[in-house]
Amino acid sequence: MIESLDARLKISIEGEIALLVIDRPDQLNALDDRMVLALSDSCAKIEHRPDLRTVILTGAGDRSFCAGGDIEAWSGQSPEDFGRFWVREGHEAFDRLARLRQPVIAVLNGHTLGGGLELAACADYRIAELHVKIGQPETGLGIIPGWSGTQRVVRRFGAGVVRRMALFGDVYGAEDAMRLGLVDQVVERGDGLAAARAAAERLARRGAYATELTKMLINAAEGEETGRVVEALAGSIAAGSGQLKEGVAAFRTKRRPKF
């Protein structure tokens, strides 16, 4: 079992799957400060569970996957606090989700707007139910897409479609979103979780460590986490060479290592 820092972010374990549900349907699953911190903490806990192969992320209800950041949570902040805490902590949480060693499947079971799209962009695979609308409405509120909506979202979906959503306010239905590469699969309303579990079963039939390494390399190719990936892979090679064992033994016995 994994405990969440916030009851509105529910975590359940289904065999090798961690199911994350944003449970705030009365506010269209918008994220406030504490929920952002809970997301980061939950990802850290999932990361260290060797028995977990896949993460499925979705929202409660069927109106909204996630409406992004709760306007009431950020609109009253000073410009300094907005930049120091709201934007930075959101980035930290979303980065941790995007860089999980386990593949992440997002089930877009309702409208996916603004920060909700930025959250969905952290996933490796996106399943949209047929009624979903996807867009970036921030500039219509006089603010920018601040949780990597002009960075990761551009890297993953391309600058052209992001310009249309972020600058001109274009909103796409599920089928157009799939044609544009915003989502990977479209299913009927209510079928998203079943489709995600089926995708998780496909992942479970593949090599766990090979899948983890491949995800890391794809992230590096996208510029998602190049420095960490290079050092993690090189560190694994060095640790497995036998020289680390000799070096540690020499250190403990205060002798010169025999490399």
ABEGO torsion letter per residue (X at the ends): XBBBABAABBBBBBEABBBBBBBBAAAGGBBBAAAAAAAAAAAAAAAABAABABBBBBBBEAABABAEBBAAAAAABBAAAAAAAAAAAAAAAAAAAAABABBBBBBBABBBBEAAAAAAAABABBBBBAABBBBBAAAAAGBBBABGAABAAAAAAEAAAAAAAAAAGBBBBAAAAAAAGABABBBBBGAAAAAAAAAAAAAAABBAAAAAAAAAAAAAAAGAAAAAAAAAAAAAAAAAAGAAAAAAAAAAAGBBBBX
